[in-house]
Amino acid sequence: MSYLPPAPEKLSQLLGPDIPAREWAPISLQDTASYDLMTHAGLSQCIRDQLSSRSASIGVGGYLERRNIYRRSGHFTEGEEARNIHLGCDIWTPVGQEVFSPLDGQVQSKAYNAAPFDYGATLIVRHVWDHDYCYALYGHIQISDIEKWSVGDWVQSGELLCQVGDLHENGGWVPHLHFQLIRDLEGKKGDYPGVAASSQLEFYRNNCPDPNQWLV
């Protein structure tokens, strides 16, 4: 694909139709010096406080956000240049939050990415509309969700796809969904970088378009 068309006009709601817009609020992991984001408790409190201040229950944000939090894991600091730019959208919800397919699609791959603070249980779906397509990565979900789907399975728009996973299955994170759009998977299966180094930003900004356009 040389480009990503505009977001489809008829998208199913990612978290379903029962959560009103007023329950959503922006969440940032920048400028949070008063919290120790290197600890589970500190990150949890940071998310809770931001939601409480906005009288919301669902937090969303993080696309192309620079985050120091990734220094907590060698998964992001190995190599010559550390990775700290988030390429997807994080949706902070309680464990078990249902996630629905925004479009028709086909399961491309699945995996359990077990490195500390990696995706944990991960599903990648090739979503189709008109005569085009884009891959979507759903990370930090429940292990049972990757067990119930087989590669090649078709999913319908609005169908229950997965649920947000708990600490033991989501890579060790405070519960949330990592939702990322990808034009070209570069031959990868069950995994794709969700965090980039500064020198890689131009490529990944083009290959991983803003997923907020698919949130309705």
Beta strands, then each sheet from edge to edge (+ up, - down):
strand 1: 24-26
strand 2: 58-61
strand 3: 85-86
strand 4: 89-92
strand 5: 98-100
strand 6: 105-113
strand 7: 120-129
strand 8: 132-141
strand 9: 154-155
strand 10: 160-163
strand 11: 176-182
strand 12: 195-196
sheet 1: 1+ 2+ 4- 11+ 8- 7+ 6- 9+
sheet 2: 3+ 12-
sheet 3: 5+ 10-
end
